[in-house]
Amino acid sequence: MDRRIIYEIYKNIREKQQQQDWSARQSLPWLTAFKEPWKDVAVGWYVMRSRNTFPLHLSVIRKQKFRLWLEHAAVCENKAEMLAYIEKANVAHHVDLKLLET
């Protein structure tokens, strides 16, 4: 097959996946807010990534006093995608999320 056709199919699948992941808001199990590592974390917004190398899974988490919400999730294939996704969350929720380097 033509590489261009394969790339277009891949790009289309990724776009649909990204739309679905953006709207993946869900409440995490109730007791999660009272367990490590969340029990001593202040109320607020957090960005978590699955690892330091790409591709990686990125999660935007909102901690309330008694609840944790997975607001958005993403698969990021490079640093530019990751930073763009964080910026999209910042704009959508009027926050200033930063990715802490480990």
C-alpha positions as CSV (number, residue, x, y, z in Angstrom):
1,M,0.0,0.0,0.0
2,D,0.9,3.6,-0.5
3,R,2.6,5.1,2.7
4,R,0.6,8.2,2.3
5,I,-2.7,6.3,2.5
6,I,-1.6,4.4,5.5
7,Y,-0.5,7.7,7.2
8,E,-3.9,9.2,6.4
9,I,-5.7,6.3,8.0
10,Y,-3.5,6.4,11.0
11,K,-4.1,10.2,11.4
12,N,-7.8,9.8,11.1
13,I,-7.9,7.1,13.9
14,R,-5.6,9.3,16.1
15,E,-7.9,12.3,15.7
16,K,-11.0,10.3,16.7
17,Q,-9.1,8.8,19.7
18,Q,-8.0,12.3,20.8
19,Q,-11.6,13.6,20.7
20,Q,-12.8,10.6,22.7
21,D,-10.0,10.9,25.2
22,W,-10.6,14.7,25.7
23,S,-14.2,14.0,26.8
24,A,-13.3,11.0,29.0
25,R,-14.2,12.8,32.2
26,Q,-14.9,10.3,35.0
27,S,-14.9,10.1,38.7
28,L,-12.2,7.9,40.2
29,P,-13.3,5.5,42.9
30,W,-14.3,7.4,46.1
31,L,-11.6,6.0,48.4
32,T,-8.8,6.9,45.9
33,A,-8.7,10.4,47.4
34,F,-7.8,8.9,50.8
35,K,-5.0,6.6,49.6
36,E,-1.4,7.2,48.6
37,P,-0.3,9.2,46.7
38,W,-3.4,11.4,46.9
39,K,-4.3,11.6,50.6
40,D,-1.7,14.3,51.4
41,V,-2.0,16.2,48.1
42,A,-3.7,19.6,48.2
43,V,-7.0,20.3,46.4
44,G,-6.2,21.4,42.8
45,W,-5.4,20.4,39.3
46,Y,-2.6,17.9,38.4
47,V,-1.0,16.5,35.3
48,M,0.4,12.9,35.4
49,R,2.3,11.0,32.8
50,S,2.8,7.3,32.6
51,R,6.5,7.6,32.0
52,N,9.3,9.9,30.9
53,T,9.8,8.5,27.4
54,F,7.4,8.8,24.4
55,P,4.9,7.6,23.6
56,L,3.2,8.1,26.9
57,H,-0.2,8.4,28.5
58,L,-1.1,11.8,30.0
59,S,-3.9,12.4,32.5
60,V,-5.3,15.7,33.8
61,I,-6.6,15.1,37.3
62,R,-8.7,17.4,39.5
63,K,-8.6,16.8,43.2
64,Q,-11.5,18.0,45.3
65,K,-11.7,17.5,49.0
66,F,-13.4,14.1,48.8
67,R,-13.2,13.2,45.1
68,L,-10.7,12.7,42.3
69,W,-11.8,13.4,38.7
70,L,-10.0,12.2,35.6
71,E,-10.8,15.2,33.5
72,H,-8.9,14.4,30.4
73,A,-6.6,11.7,29.1
74,A,-4.3,11.6,26.1
75,V,-1.7,9.4,24.3
76,C,1.2,11.7,23.4
77,E,3.7,10.7,20.8
78,N,6.1,13.6,21.4
79,K,6.8,16.6,23.6
80,A,5.0,19.0,21.3
81,E,1.8,17.0,21.6
82,M,2.1,16.7,25.3
83,L,2.7,20.5,25.8
84,A,-0.2,21.3,23.4
85,Y,-2.5,19.0,25.4
86,I,-1.6,20.7,28.7
87,E,-2.1,24.1,27.1
88,K,-5.6,23.0,25.8
89,A,-6.5,22.0,29.4
90,N,-5.2,25.3,30.8
91,V,-7.4,27.2,28.4
92,A,-10.5,25.0,28.8
93,H,-10.4,25.1,32.6
94,H,-8.8,28.5,33.2
95,V,-5.9,27.0,35.2
96,D,-2.1,27.1,34.9
97,L,-1.0,23.4,34.8
98,K,2.7,22.8,34.5
99,L,4.5,19.5,34.0
100,L,7.0,18.9,36.7
101,E,10.2,17.3,35.4
102,T,11.3,14.3,37.5
